[in-house]
Amino acid sequence: MRYRDLQIQTQRVPPSNARTEGFAWLARAGYITRENQPTKLGEESLSRLKTFFQVDDNRSEKFRRLGLPVIAAEDAEIFFPIPAGPDEILQCPSCHYAAQREAARFQKIPFPAEPKLPLEKILTPECNTIESLANFLNLPKEKTAKALMFTRLLDNKFIFVVVRGDMQMSEAKLTKLVGQVRPATAEEIAKAGAAAGYASPVGLKDALIVVDDLIPQSNNLVAGANQPGFHLLNTNCGRDYKAELIADLVQAKAGDVCINCGQSLSAINASLLTTRSSIRFDAVLSALAEAHHDDKGLSLPKEAAPFNVYLMQLPGKELDTRAAAENLYQAMQKENITVLFDDRDERAGVKFNDADLVGCPLRVTVGEKNLRAGMVELKPRKAAENQLTAISEIVFKIKNAL
């Protein structure tokens, strides 16, 4: 394809809204707009990536071939670690277990066993948060029960969730267990017999009670009395209320214990590349730009580069370098070598800079000085030196190099 046909617009400086180096190079090389939309050049690269992933091989192996350091997580998700990544994953540095924070599993440590004490209702004025309740009673937050109330979208069922007061519920885990939910309204909470800020599962009407699997192992928790200003001491799941569903419902965090090997989990920011059913090709291209660039531009692997060869013609004073380059262009196309032909009337420096920016694996330069001797320049993008090659052999050498 010819450079002019793609309407490539390269930039000498990174855009002001560049969030990462990879984004900056993609924008500077003309793969994406400043608004992160793919251009014609970017679409060529995305098309190459889609072709590469069409064969149903091991995805992790394909990313290895692309030179991407990825993290394989639960549910067949694959991530690219990057500080500016929008996703947070938790990973074990020992056994390499990994999962999105919302879905990550971890070993929970219950309290030492203690006898179940009698239920007792106490006055707790202005204690409608876990923090205020724990401070008022001078108890650790892990000795409290946190209540969360939802309505299931499918059937408008009132869902009452209980997790330990020192933990955060994972909406992803809840949704996987019961289906899509929304926060319950004040009217729905009152109808079930609960009181916002002072709620517990004790004595509820027509509610699906769902508890985190640590709750049945945690005796004598403080929970709401379903009456403003009052709480219950010593609530116990199974004795004071029954749970219809018991499951892992809480978010893991850095420092929690790995579910597999017992080491501490680490938090890593990352970008999601694949799910079980799909590949985010735009994210893969961005990851490749992060991993494959230097101070001159992109240096994409052949599986992701929009073209195998950047063919450059430099105007001559006596020889017709354009005709020679045109012949090479046609010869490469006949051999199914994808080529970007830069036949613009531009200075040599501009063309060399743009070739480095675009980052095709190979660059072929047709200039008058070498053409006199029947030679052209062949330069791999990551190589330091040019290789003078006979014009009669250049197509053969390119095919071998690819």
C-alpha positions, 0 to 999 in steps of 0.5 A: 500500500502507498503511504499517501493512500493511508493518509498517515499523519505523524507527529514530532512531539507526543500529544498533550493527553498521552497517558502512557509512552505506548499511547504517545508512540501510537499517536505520533506514528499515526496509528491512532488519533488523539481521541484514541480512535484507530486510523487506517494504519492502525486498522491495518495493524489490528487486522494483522493481530486478528489474523495472528490470533485466528488459529486457536492456539494457547493464548499465553504462548501467542503473547510470548511470541509477541514479546509481551510479559503477560499475567494469566489469571483465573477465568482465562483472563490475561493481563498486561501489567502497566502502572497506568492500567485501569484494572487491579489484579492480585498476584501471588509472587510464589505460585503466580495465582492471579485474579482481578481484585473483585474476583480474587480468592484468598485464605480467610482466617477465622477467630479462635473458637468461642462459646455462643453468648446470649443475644442482647439488645443495646442502645447505640446512638448515632452509630450507623456506620461500622467505624462509629459502632466499633469506636462506641463499643471499643471493639475491633471491626472484625467483631461486627457484622456489616449489612448490605441490602439489594434488590435482584433485577430478575424477580425483585427479590430482596437480598440481604448480605452479611460480611464481617465488618472489617471486610468489603463485599465484592459485587462481582462475587455477589452477582455471580452468585445471585444475578444482577442486583441494584441497591434496595430502596428505603421502601424495600428495606422497610418492607423487609423489616430492616432499618438502614444503618442498623440492619441485621438478618435477625427477624427479616421478612421475605428476604434472601439472606446471603452470608460470606463463608467466614460469617458462620465461623465468626461467633458473637458478632455485633449487628443491627437490631433493625431499629434506629439507635440499637444494635444486637450483641452476640449474633450468631449465624445458624442460631439467630438467623439462617442463611439461604446461601453461604459463599465467598463474597468479599474482596481480597486485598494486597497482603491477604493470604494466597488461596493456593500456597499461603504467601501474601498477595501483591497488587498490580495495575494492569490492562485486560487483554483477553477474557474467556470469550474475546480478545481486546485487540485495541488493548493488545496493540497498546500493550505492544506499543508499551513493550516494543519501542525505543527513542525513535518510535515503534518496533512492532513484531511482524505479527502486529506490524501493519506491514512487513516492509517500509519501502523508501524511495529517495529522489535522484539527480541522474537515476530514476530511483522512483521507477526502481522502487516501483519495480521493487514494490510490485515484486514484493506484492507478487511474493505476498510481502506486505509493504508500505511504499513511501514515495512522497516528495519529502526530504530524506530526513523526514522519511527516515524519521517516519520509517522509525516511527511507524516501526515496520520490521524491515526498511528498504531504501532505494537511493541513487548512490547505491542504485548505481552499483545495483544495490539497495539498503536493507535495515531491520528496525531493531538493527544498528546498521544497514545491509547493502543488498543487491537489488536482484536479491532483495526480495529473497532476503526479505522473505528469509528475514521474515 
